[in-house]
Amino acid sequence: MSSGHWHFRRTPFSQETFGAMVNGPSRAFTLFGPRRMGKTEWLREDLAEIASMYRHRVAYASLWQIETAPLNVLLYRLHEALSPRSFAERLAAWVTSLPIKAKIRTPDGTAEVEIDLSATAPPPSQKDFLLLDAYCQALSDTAKPAFLIFDEVQQLATHPDGKAIVAALRTSLDTAGRGLVSVFTGSSMEGLHAMFSRNDAPFFNFAAPLILEPLGEAFFEHQVRAFRVSFGRDVDRTAARARFAQCDGNPELFQRWLQVLGQSPGLTPEDAARITDEQFSVQQDFDKHWRAMTLIHRQMARMIAEGVHGLFGQGGAERIGKWTPDDIPSKSVRQSAQRWLARNGHIERWDGDWTLADPAFARWVLARPEADFR
């Protein structure tokens, strides 16, 4: 195995998807799913690598990287895609921090433009929208369509300039036609619904859906082999399967557990799991989010994590009654708490059901002591 031997390649799926993107009727695709389930890794290390191997230009832009200046991030990444650097060099650039200011040349090479990538970037101008269109035109190639990957695109749904940016992007992609393949990904169904599913959405009926299947036995076996390569010993398979199930197949959490276990041979699998979960919760500020919640917010979050039916009816009342039998909040109070959780990004609606937006946070909430809900 190479130095990247922990990465599990979904080769058949990637090859089939690449073929469909290049040869099929659609040139735009959506890939949605909860956080930390492997979407970004597949895009950057599987799909983008295959496209580059066949000499297609690739632009990757994460709209979480600088939330305040999404259009400038797009322009910067499109500019990079036109550079002569190798795919490996561009990939290295993708995972580094963006500069505060960057100078880019217009696609025709006639001018140099400075773009602001800081948190205080000014609103986009008509000149910026024209530059976006020019880059899309320059990248467009019907023989070798360029791949434009827009990650965490739901950020545009709530950005002050998001509507104008989305409209300009839609126009530019339409104009470029079959010379571009665009892939939109995200982890917020509410934001994505506003952009792709409503009748008045800017990208309504624009993109075909992609489904990234959950990682299963093949991924598990690959990680077991990677552990042996990295640490020179075998992991306890029974404990590893139990941890993989506990993580609900979440690849990041499972790999973190393997890393902790590998670096500290004296730890038991249970201790490694506890340390992994504690470290991760600190990194993600779970406790900070929890302290910002009132009692009813916490109760609603716990019920959603448990999958309680009838949150605003009898089911919710009975569940809360087990914590505070003498103080069951009304339907309207529970509805208000649910809206607060959604507004603050803690919960999302997937396939018609509410769920905690971060599966790792859901596990953390389920592990909280009963005293947190009384």
TORDO-272294 format. One record per residue (C-alpha): residue number from 1; residue in one letter; y, z, x. Coordinates in steps of 0.001 Angstrom, whole numbers, plus 524288, in hexadecimal, padded with zeros to 5 digits. Layout:
N
  num  residu      Y      Z      X
  NUM       a      Y      Z      X
...
END
This chain:
374
  num  residu      Y      Z      X
    1       m  80000  80000  80000
    2       s  80E12  7FDB1  80413
    3       s  818A0  80813  80554
    4       g  81B0B  805E1  7F6E1
    5       h  80D1A  80924  7F384
    6       w  81107  81299  7E8C8
    7       h  81687  8076A  7E0AC
    8       f  80CDC  802B1  7D686
    9       r  80E44  7F429  7D434
   10       r  80BB8  7EF3B  7C685
   11       t  8085B  7E1FD  7CC46
   12       p  801B7  7DB01  7C0CD
   13       f  80C1E  7DF8A  7B73B
   14       s  8170E  7DBF6  7C0A9
   15       q  811C0  7CE61  7C361
   16       e  80FAC  7CB88  7B4F1
   17       t  81D32  7D093  7B177
   18       f  823B5  7C8C0  7BC46
   19       g  81CCA  7BC74  7B790
   20       a  82119  7BED3  7A996
   21       m  82F1D  7C108  7ADD7
   22       v  82FD1  7B48A  7B5CD
   23       n  827A9  7AB92  7AD35
   24       g  828A5  7B174  79FA7
   25       p  83266  7AEA1  794CE
   26       s  83A9F  7BAD6  796EF
   27       r  843B8  7BD8A  7A24D
   28       a  847A7  7CB5E  79E50
   29       f  83F2D  7D779  79D3A
   30       t  84042  7E5E1  799EC
   31       l  8383A  7F0DB  79FEB
   32       f  83AA4  7FE14  799B5
   33       g  833F0  80B1E  79B80
   34       p  835D3  81994  79EA0
   35       r  83B0B  81DDA  7ABC9
   36       r  832DF  81ED2  7B827
   37       m  8278C  816A8  7B326
   38       g  8285D  80C48  7BDCB
   39       k  83160  801EE  7B7F0
   40       t  83AE5  80106  7C347
   41       e  83045  80161  7CDA7
   42       w  82910  7F644  7C6FD
   43       l  8357B  7EE3F  7C5CE
   44       r  839BD  7EFEA  7D3EC
   45       e  82CC6  7F02D  7DB14
   46       d  8243A  7E76D  7D2C4
   47       l  82BC4  7DDDC  7CA5A
   48       a  83753  7DBF0  7D399
   49       e  82E5D  7DA70  7DF55
   50       i  8261D  7CFFE  7D8A1
   51       a  83255  7C8A8  7D47A
   52       s  837B5  7C944  7E248
   53       m  82AAC  7C4FB  7E809
   54       y  82BAF  7B891  7DFE0
   55       r  839B8  7B6D0  7E4BC
   56       h  840E1  7BAD7  7D883
   57       r  84D92  7C221  7DAAA
   58       v  84D60  7D013  7D592
   59       a  85896  7D8F2  7D18A
   60       y  855E0  7E710  7CDDD
   61       a  86078  7EFB8  7C811
   62       s  85E85  7FDAA  7C379
   63       l  86942  80152  7B9FD
   64       w  8668F  80F9F  7BCAA
   65       q  86ACC  80DD5  7CAD0
   66       i  8793B  80E17  7C766
   67       e  87AB5  810E1  7B8F1
   68       t  88974  80F43  7B8F8
   69       a  88A0A  8016E  7BE78
   70       p  87E75  7F9C2  7B904
   71       l  884BB  7EC49  7B9D6
   72       n  88853  7EE3C  7C822
   73       v  87A53  7F25A  7CB06
   74       l  8758C  7E5DF  7C492
   75       l  87F10  7DD7F  7CC59
   76       y  87B3D  7E40F  7D91D
   77       r  86CAB  7E23A  7D6CC
   78       l  86E41  7D40E  7D281
   79       h  8762C  7D19A  7DED3
   80       e  86B1B  7D793  7E6F4
   81       a  86119  7CEB4  7E078
   82       l  8685A  7C2CE  7E5B4
   83       s  867CF  7C7E6  7F3AD
   84       p  85DEE  7C246  7FD7A
   85       r  857CC  7CF85  80049
   86       s  84927  7D154  7FEA6
   87       f  84357  7D801  7F2D9
   88       a  83FB6  7E3F6  7FAF9
   89       e  84DC7  7E554  7FFAB
   90       r  8530D  7E439  7F1DA
   91       l  8493C  7EE33  7ECF2
   92       a  84DC3  7F7C3  7F758
   93       a  85BC2  7F58E  7F2DF
   94       w  85835  7F80D  7E4A5
   95       v  853A9  805ED  7E736
   96       t  85F71  809FD  7EF51
   97       s  86C61  80F06  7EA5E
   98       l  87672  804F5  7E6B6
   99       p  88340  8047F  7EE5A
  100       i  88FB3  8094C  7E7ED
  101       k  8964B  7FC2A  7E9E0
  102       a  88FC9  7EF31  7ECE2
  103       k  894E1  7E1AF  7F023
  104       i  88D49  7D66A  7EA48
  105       r  88F8F  7C7D5  7EAEB
  106       t  8903A  7BFAD  7DEB8
  107       p  88425  7B72D  7DCCE
  108       d  88B83  7AAF1  7E0EB
  109       g  88FE9  7B1B6  7ED72
  110       t  89E4A  7AF04  7EB0A
  111       a  8A303  7BD0D  7E9C4
  112       e  89FD9  7CB15  7ED33
  113       v  8A06B  7D584  7E2B9
  114       e  8A09F  7E44A  7E479
  115       i  89953  7EBF2  7DA1B
  116       d  89A3B  7FA7A  7D794
  117       l  88D25  8018A  7D69E
  118       s  892C3  80F31  7D5B4
  119       a  892E7  8187A  7CA30
  120       t  8A136  81524  7C7F0
  121       a  89F8E  80664  7C732
  122       p  8A95A  7FFDE  7BE10
  123       p  8A4E6  7F92A  7B175
  124       p  89FAB  7EB4C  7B30D
  125       s  8A925  7E00C  7B1E7
  126       q  8A799  7D225  7AD1A
  127       k  8A6A9  7CE1A  7BB64
  128       d  89AB3  7D6DC  7BCF8
  129       f  89414  7D0B2  7B133
  130       l  896AB  7C318  7B69E
  131       l  890D0  7C765  7C391
  132       l  8849D  7CC40  7BC75
  133       d  8833B  7BEF3  7B627
  134       a  88530  7B818  7C335
  135       y  87A7B  7C02B  7C9AE
  136       c  870E4  7BD71  7BEAB
  137       q  873DF  7AEFB  7BFCF
  138       a  87212  7AF56  7CEA1
  139       l  864FE  7B63E  7CD6F
  140       s  86001  7AD78  7C285
  141       d  85520  7A469  7C70F
  142       t  84C0A  79E06  7BD41
  143       a  8420F  79AAB  7C7DB
  144       k  841D7  7A883  7CD7C
  145       p  84813  7B17F  7C34D
  146       a  84EE4  7BD52  7C915
  147       f  84A1D  7CA98  7C451
  148       l  854CF  7D3C5  7BF95
  149       i  84F93  7E181  7BD57
  150       f  85888  7EACD  7B5F8
  151       d  85322  7F8A6  7B6BC
  152       e  8575D  803CB  7ADA5
  153       v  85F63  7F9FE  7A60B
  154       q  86157  8038C  79AC9
  155       q  86CBB  8091F  7A2B2
  156       l  874C9  7FDCC  79D8E
  157       a  872E0  80262  78F8B
  158       t  87B8A  80E4D  79198
  159       h  884B9  80975  79C46
  160       p  892EB  80775  797CA
  161       d  89288  7F95D  79C84
  162       g  88440  7F75C  79941
  163       k  88647  7EEA2  78D68
  164       a  88EE9  7E528  794F8
  165       i  8859F  7E524  7A0AB
  166       v  879BA  7E289  7982A
  167       a  880AE  7D77D  7910B
  168       a  884B5  7D13E  79DE8
  169       l  8770B  7D2D2  7A392
  170       r  870CC  7CCD4  79792
  171       t  87A03  7C135  79874
  172       s  87765  7BF64  7A6FD
  173       l  868A0  7BFF5  7A529
  174       d  86943  7B66A  799CD
  175       t  87168  7AD11  7A1E4
  176       a  86833  7ADD1  7AD94
  177       g  85CCB  7AABF  7A48D
  178       r  84F39  7A929  7AA42
  179       g  853F7  7AA97  7B832
  180       l  853A0  7B968  7B70B
  181       v  84921  7C336  7B33F
  182       s  84F23  7CFF6  7AE74
  183       v  847AE  7DCB2  7AD12
  184       f  84DE2  7E850  7A61C
  185       t  847ED  7F5C1  7A7AB
  186       g  84B94  80328  7A2DE
  187       s  8471F  810BB  79F2C
  188       s  84FE0  8135C  79376
  189       m  84AE8  80D61  786EA
  190       e  8572A  810C3  77F3E
  191       g  85FFA  809DD  788EE
  192       l  856DC  7FE56  78A0A
  193       h  855A2  7FD2D  77B56
  194       a  86471  7FBD9  77AA4
  195       m  863C4  7F067  7841C
  196       f  85752  7E92D  7805E
  197       s  851FD  7ECD5  77303
  198       r  85CF0  7EDD3  7690E
  199       n  860EF  7E188  761CB
  200       d  86E8F  7E2A3  76788
  201       a  869BB  7E60D  7754B
  202       p  86F10  7DD43  7802E
  203       f  8616A  7DA37  78538
  204       f  85ABC  7D990  777DD
  205       n  84EE1  7D085  778A1
  206       f  852C6  7CD1E  7868E
  207       a  84748  7D2BA  78E2F
  208       a  83883  7D373  78CF0
  209       p  83248  7E0F4  78E92
  210       l  829DF  7E4BB  79A34
  211       i  8202E  7EFF3  7996C
  212       l  81CF3  7F74F  7A5ED
  213       e  80FE6  7FDC4  7A360
  214       p  80E10  80C21  7A724
  215       l  807C2  80E88  7B449
  216       g  7F97B  8123D  7B359
  217       e  7ECF3  812E9  7BB31
  218       a  7F063  80845  7C4F2
  219       f  7FD1C  80F2F  7C846
  220       f  7F617  81C42  7C991
  221       e  7EC11  816A8  7D309
  222       h  7F6C7  8101E  7DAE8
  223       q  7FE13  81D08  7DC5A
  224       v  7F1AD  82418  7E093
  225       r  7EFB0  819FA  7EB4C
  226       a  7FDF9  81AD8  7EF53
  227       f  7FCA7  82999  7F083
  228       r  7F118  827D4  7F9B6
  229       v  7F89B  81E16  8020D
  230       s  80491  826DC  802FD
  231       f  7FE1F  83408  80536
  232       g  7F0B5  830E6  80AC0
  233       r  7E912  83842  8006D
  234       d  7E4BD  836C9  7F251
  235       v  7EB6C  83D03  7E6CF
  236       d  7E368  844C7  7DD07
  237       r  7E0F0  83A60  7D2AB
  238       t  7DEDF  843FA  7C7A1
  239       a  7EBC8  84A9D  7CA7D
  240       a  7F276  83D7F  7CC52
  241       r  7EDAF  83870  7BF2D
  242       a  7F23B  844E8  7B8A3
  243       r  7FFAE  8438A  7BEC3
  244       f  800A1  83522  7BB38
  245       a  7FDA0  83887  7AD10
  246       q  8075B  843CD  7AD85
  247       c  811D0  83A3B  7B212
  248       d  80E95  83126  7A6A6
  249       g  80C53  82647  7B076
  250       n  81A0F  8279F  7B624
  251       p  818B8  82140  7C3A1
  252       e  82443  82824  7CA00
  253       l  82003  835DD  7C65B
  254       f  811F4  83324  7CA54
  255       q  815FC  82DB2  7D788
  256       r  81EEE  8394A  7D9FB
  257       w  81392  84286  7D77A
  258       l  80AF9  83AF9  7E0F0
  259       q  815C3  83B8F  7EB1F
  260       v  8174F  84A53  7E9F0
  261       l  8089E  84C59  7EA39
  262       g  80716  84368  7F5F8
  263       q  811BD  849D2  7FE03
  264       s  80CCA  8579D  7FB51
  265       p  7FDDA  857B8  7FC47
  266       g  7FD5D  86652  7F96E
  267       l  802FE  864CD  7EBC9
  268       t  7FA51  864E6  7DFEE
  269       p  7FC0D  8596D  7D682
  270       e  80226  862E1  7CCC6
  271       d  80C03  86800  7D6B2
  272       a  80F73  85A15  7DAA3
  273       a  811C5  856BE  7CC4B
  274       r  81A86  8629F  7CA73
  275       i  8227A  85F8C  7D6AB
  276       t  82399  85130  7D2F1
  277       d  82862  8544B  7C54D
  278       e  83215  85E7F  7CA2E
  279       q  837C6  8556B  7D478
  280       f  838EA  84A48  7CADE
  281       s  83F66  8527E  7C05D
  282       v  84990  85735  7CA31
  283       q  84C66  84950  7CEC7
  284       q  84E30  844B9  7C0C5
  285       d  8568B  8506B  7BCA9
  286       f  84D59  853F2  7B17D
  287       d  851C1  86221  7B1B3
  288       k  86004  85DFF  7B124
  289       h  85D5A  85582  7A53A
  290       w  855DB  860B9  79F04
  291       r  860E1  86A7E  7A0EB
  292       a  86A31  86105  79A35
  293       m  861E5  86170  78DCD
  294       t  86360  86B20  782CE
  295       l  85774  87152  77C89
  296       i  85659  866F7  771E1
  297       h  85796  85C1A  77C0B
  298       r  84C47  86210  78396
  299       q  8441B  863DE  7775F
  300       m  84651  855C7  77344
  301       a  84329  850CE  780FE
  302       r  83684  858A3  7810A
  303       m  83283  853BA  7739A
  304       i  83522  845AC  77796
  305       a  82D2E  847A9  78401
  306       e  82227  84D3E  77BB4
  307       g  822CD  841F7  77210
  308       v  82595  84AA1  7664D
  309       h  82631  842B7  759B5
  310       g  83103  844EF  74FDB
  311       l  83B1B  84A4D  7594E
  312       f  8451F  84BD0  74E80
  313       g  83B8E  84FC8  743EE
  314       q  83087  8595C  7422D
  315       g  829D4  8561D  74F16
  316       g  835DB  8596A  75719
  317       a  838D2  86591  74F23
  318       e  82B0E  86ACD  750E8
  319       r  82B3A  86853  75F8F
  320       i  83855  86F0E  76179
  321       g  8339E  879F0  758B6
  322       k  82960  87D66  762E0
  323       w  8345B  88028  76C83
  324       t  83EF7  885BE  763B2
  325       p  8391A  88874  7563A
  326       d  8456B  88F15  75140
  327       d  84F01  884C4  755E5
  328       i  84A56  876FF  75294
  329       p  855AC  86D4C  753EC
  330       s  8588F  86413  748B4
  331       k  85524  855B7  7485D
  332       s  86324  851E3  74B9D
  333       v  8637D  85AFA  7576D
  334       r  856CB  8551D  75C80
  335       q  85C07  84765  75A66
  336       s  86865  84ADE  761CD
  337       a  8603E  85021  76D1C
  338       q  85822  843C0  76D59
  339       r  86471  83B79  76E02
  340       w  86990  843DA  77932
  341       l  85CF0  841D8  780D3
  342       a  85DB9  83327  77EA6
  343       r  86C1E  8326D  78216
  344       n  869A0  8398F  78EE5
  345       g  85E49  830BA  79296
  346       h  85374  83AD1  79121
  347       i  84BD4  833BE  78677
  348       e  84900  8259B  782ED
  349       r  8428E  81EA0  777A3
  350       w  83699  816BD  77BBE
  351       d  82EA0  80F3A  771B9
  352       g  83568  8168B  766CB
  353       d  832B8  8243D  76C13
  354       w  83B9C  82D78  7737B
  355       t  83741  83161  7810F
  356       l  83D69  837CF  78CD7
  357       a  8438A  82D1A  79529
  358       d  83D7C  8321D  7A1CA
  359       p  82EBC  834A1  7A118
  360       a  82FED  83E05  7AC97
  361       f  83A2B  845EB  7A53C
  362       a  83141  84602  7995A
  363       r  8267B  84C44  7A17F
  364       w  83042  85614  7A6D3
  365       v  834CE  859A4  79919
  366       l  826CE  85B62  79473
  367       a  82478  864E2  79FB0
  368       r  8302F  86D83  79C4E
  369       p  82CFF  87B91  79822
  370       e  82DA4  87EDF  789C6
  371       a  83906  887E7  78C79
  372       d  841A1  87BD4  78E9A
  373       f  84030  8787D  7802E
  374       r  8427A  885AB  779DA
END
